[in-house]
Amino acid sequence: MTKVKICGMQTIEDAQYAIDAGADFIGFVLAPSKRQLTIDEMRGILEKLDTKNAGTVGVMVNPSREEAEEALETGLDYIQFHGDEAPAFVEDFKDHAIKAFPSNSELGNSEKFEYPSNFILIDSPRKEYYGGSGSQFDWEAFDQEGLEPSRFALAGGLKPENIGEAISIFKPALVDVSSGVESDGKKDPEKVSRFIKNVKEVS
């Protein structure tokens, strides 16, 4: 069964709705982004959430060790390292790590999966920010050799309408969505529910 992460949470209401709708993980962006939260803002949300049925993820870009440790101290389950972090740095957080790469990374898949993390996430190429652009990369042209199905996570342009196709092509362990379940820049409960439902139906 493919797991679902709904990322870019900005309010308690959106985060709790996603959990109640069946999300396996919810994510908070702690790096430059239009959805960026401060650690204190994220902590305030986490303190009021019922997260017993979902993991929590903080997205960071090239954090210092102290910044990463501070984020985990809020109660986060995982840090999603979305920058140019070295394997040795990620290894220090290996029980709490997701490592992301753009689909056009110069590293081969086998090199990516040498990173000691719970998931290796392939996202769309970077544009304005280090995080994904929210656009779909060329799935058919992407070389899947070297991917480890049990740790492979997919992001980039996913939405309720195309998630079935994405899962049929990649069979990922985890799918990660943010803008694809929004309307006018805000999380759309109907899209969140439909995305999760569509994942569960095909995986």
Stockholm file with secondary structure:
# STOCKHOLM 1.0

chainA/1-203         MTKVKICGMQTIEDAQYAIDAGADFIGFVLAPSKRQLTIDEMRGILEKLDTKNAGTVGVMVNPSREEAEEALETGLDYIQFHGDEAPAFVEDFKDHAIKAFPSNSELGNSEKFEYPSNFILIDSPRKEYYGGSGSQFDWEAFDQEGLEPSRFALAGGLKPENIGEAISIFKPALVDVSSGVESDGKKDPEKVSRFIKNVKEVS
#=GR chainA/1-203 SS CCEEEECCCCSHHHHHHHHHHTCSEEEEECSSSTTBCCHHHHHHHHTTCCCTTSEEEEEESSCCHHHHHHHHTTTCSEEEECSCCCHHHHHTTGGGEEEEEETTCSSCHHHHTTSCSSEEEEECCBSSSSSBCSCCCCTTTSCCTTCCTTTEEEESSCCTTTHHHHHHHHCCSEEEESGGGEETTEECHHHHHHHHHHHHHHC
#=GC SS_cons         CCEEEECCCCSHHHHHHHHHHTCSEEEEECSSSTTBCCHHHHHHHHTTCCCTTSEEEEEESSCCHHHHHHHHTTTCSEEEECSCCCHHHHHTTGGGEEEEEETTCSSCHHHHTTSCSSEEEEECCBSSSSSBCSCCCCTTTSCCTTCCTTTEEEESSCCTTTHHHHHHHHCCSEEEESGGGEETTEECHHHHHHHHHHHHHHC
//
